[in-house]
Amino acid sequence: GHVACVNALASVGADLNKACKWGYTPLYAAADRGHVACVRALASLGADVNKADNNGKTPLCVVADKGDVDSISVLYRMGANMCAGFDGRSPLEIASEGGHEEAAACIRKCLNRIRGECGHCGCSSKRLYACSVCERVRYCSDECQDHDWGRHKLECVA
């Protein structure tokens, strides 16, 4: 991946959601090729993490099919719809059917967080507090948020 190129193109106003004739956006292509740093950079710059190709396949479905745990985590943190499937299958089913158990476990963990678990420790405390910047990740305590900040700050966008 070429994060410097992504940043340079964005700085001159390139359309980060422009798709080719097959519907592949730069973020979709980066996800497909396993360039997680570019996926993170494009999403941080405002690229649509849920934009599907002409066949309806989202970047999350692409990385689930490849078992790319790092990209799954980034897409989740950047607001990807964890339930938007392709060809009648959810991203979880795509990863599981492809034999990508680590990716399937990652998707399950993301789904559990959406349903109300701490973004760091995974507890399902009755009271969770949203990250004050992105409001996407929830934490059960200041300590959990502090412990997770080193990782979360890379993907945290307002």
Secondary structure in CASP SS format (residue, H / E / C, confidence):
PFRMAT SS
TARGET T0000
AUTHOR 0000-0000-0000
METHOD secondary structure of the structure
MODEL  1
G C 1.00
H C 1.00
V H 1.00
A H 1.00
C H 1.00
V H 1.00
N H 1.00
A H 1.00
L H 1.00
A H 1.00
S H 1.00
V C 1.00
G C 1.00
A C 1.00
D C 1.00
L C 1.00
N C 1.00
K C 1.00
A C 1.00
C C 1.00
K C 1.00
W C 1.00
G C 1.00
Y C 1.00
T C 1.00
P H 1.00
L H 1.00
Y H 1.00
A H 1.00
A H 1.00
A H 1.00
D H 1.00
R C 1.00
G C 1.00
H C 1.00
V H 1.00
A H 1.00
C H 1.00
V H 1.00
R H 1.00
A H 1.00
L H 1.00
A H 1.00
S H 1.00
L C 1.00
G C 1.00
A C 1.00
D C 1.00
V C 1.00
N C 1.00
K C 1.00
A C 1.00
D C 1.00
N C 1.00
N C 1.00
G C 1.00
K C 1.00
T C 1.00
P H 1.00
L H 1.00
C H 1.00
V H 1.00
V H 1.00
A H 1.00
D H 1.00
K H 1.00
G C 1.00
D C 1.00
V H 1.00
D H 1.00
S H 1.00
I H 1.00
S H 1.00
V H 1.00
L H 1.00
Y H 1.00
R H 1.00
M C 1.00
G C 1.00
A C 1.00
N C 1.00
M C 1.00
C C 1.00
A C 1.00
G C 1.00
F E 1.00
D C 1.00
G C 1.00
R E 1.00
S C 1.00
P H 1.00
L H 1.00
E H 1.00
I H 1.00
A H 1.00
S H 1.00
E H 1.00
G C 1.00
G C 1.00
H C 1.00
E H 1.00
E H 1.00
A H 1.00
A H 1.00
A H 1.00
C H 1.00
I H 1.00
R H 1.00
K H 1.00
C H 1.00
L H 1.00
N H 1.00
R H 1.00
I H 1.00
R C 1.00
G C 1.00
E C 1.00
C C 1.00
G C 1.00
H C 1.00
C C 1.00
G C 1.00
C C 1.00
S C 1.00
S C 1.00
K C 1.00
R C 1.00
L C 1.00
Y E 1.00
A E 1.00
C C 1.00
S C 1.00
V C 1.00
C C 1.00
E C 1.00
R C 1.00
V C 1.00
R E 1.00
Y E 1.00
C C 1.00
S C 1.00
D H 1.00
E H 1.00
C H 1.00
Q H 1.00
D H 1.00
H H 1.00
D H 1.00
W H 1.00
G H 1.00
R H 1.00
H H 1.00
K C 1.00
L C 1.00
E C 1.00
C C 1.00
V C 1.00
A C 1.00
END
